[in-house]
């Protein structure tokens, strides 16, 4: 199933690409990270790129987070803001967990 989802990222119907990205993110499929990164780099559709960014945020591997940090200067504001929001939320969650560990 994961292989089919990865192939669907390149589907000519942008809604299919977005749906595949969403499913990969919901399933936290680490095998999809490289394909999602490639999709952000090659698509001209800001909505498809944003769906891929959101999926990378859901997957949350070190590679995905590292890539999200590179999007600070992406030409599409929507993509930049999605990446920034994901990274800010991850930092806030990390800080909350660290605070709870200190108390325990």
C-alpha positions in Angstrom: 0.0 0.0 0.0 2.8 2.5 0.9 4.4 2.0 -2.5 1.1 2.8 -4.2 0.7 5.9 -2.1 4.3 7.0 -3.0 3.5 6.5 -6.7 0.3 8.4 -6.3 2.2 11.5 -5.2 3.2 12.0 -8.9 -0.4 11.5 -10.2 -1.4 14.2 -12.7 -4.6 14.9 -10.7 -3.4 17.2 -8.0 -6.2 16.1 -5.6 -4.9 12.6 -5.8 -1.4 13.8 -5.0 -2.7 15.8 -2.0 -4.7 12.8 -0.8 -1.7 10.5 -1.0 0.4 12.9 0.9 -2.2 13.3 3.6 -2.6 9.5 4.0 1.2 9.1 4.2 1.2 11.7 6.9 -1.7 10.2 8.8 0.0 6.8 8.8 3.3 8.4 9.7 5.0 6.4 6.9 8.7 7.1 7.1 9.2 5.4 3.8 7.4 8.3 2.1 9.7 11.0 3.4 12.1 11.2 0.4 9.2 11.1 -2.1 7.4 13.9 -0.2 10.6 16.0 -0.1 11.0 15.4 -3.9 7.4 16.5 -4.4 7.9 19.8 -2.6 10.9 20.4 -4.8 9.3 19.7 -8.2 5.6 20.7 -7.9 4.4 24.1 -9.0 1.1 23.7 -7.2 1.3 25.4 -3.8 -1.5 23.3 -2.4 0.3 20.0 -3.3 3.5 21.3 -1.8 1.7 22.4 1.4 0.1 19.0 1.7 3.5 17.4 1.4 5.0 19.7 4.0 2.1 18.9 6.4 2.6 15.2 5.8 6.3 15.6 6.6 5.4 17.3 9.8 3.1 14.4 10.8 5.8 11.9 10.0 8.3 13.8 12.0 11.5 11.9 11.3 14.8 13.7 11.8 15.2 13.9 8.0 11.7 15.4 7.6 12.4 18.0 10.3 15.8 18.9 8.7 14.1 19.4 5.4 11.3 21.5 6.9 14.0 23.9 8.3 15.3 24.5 4.7 11.9 25.9 3.6 12.3 29.2 5.4 13.1 30.8 2.0 10.7 28.8 -0.2 9.2 31.1 -2.8 5.6 30.2 -1.8 4.5 32.0 1.4 1.9 29.3 2.1 4.7 26.6 2.1 7.0 28.7 4.3 4.2 29.4 6.8 3.2 25.7 7.0 6.8 24.6 7.6 7.3 27.3 10.2 4.1 26.4 12.0 5.1 22.8 12.2 8.5 23.5 13.5 7.2 26.0 16.1 4.6 23.4 17.3 7.3 20.8 17.5 9.5 23.1 19.6 6.6 24.0 21.9 5.7 20.3 22.4 9.4 19.5 23.1 9.6 22.3 25.7 6.4 21.1 27.4 7.8 17.6 27.6 11.1 18.8 29.0 9.3 20.8 31.6 7.2 17.8 32.6 10.3 15.7 33.0 12.0 18.3 35.2 9.0 18.2 37.5 8.9 14.4 37.7 
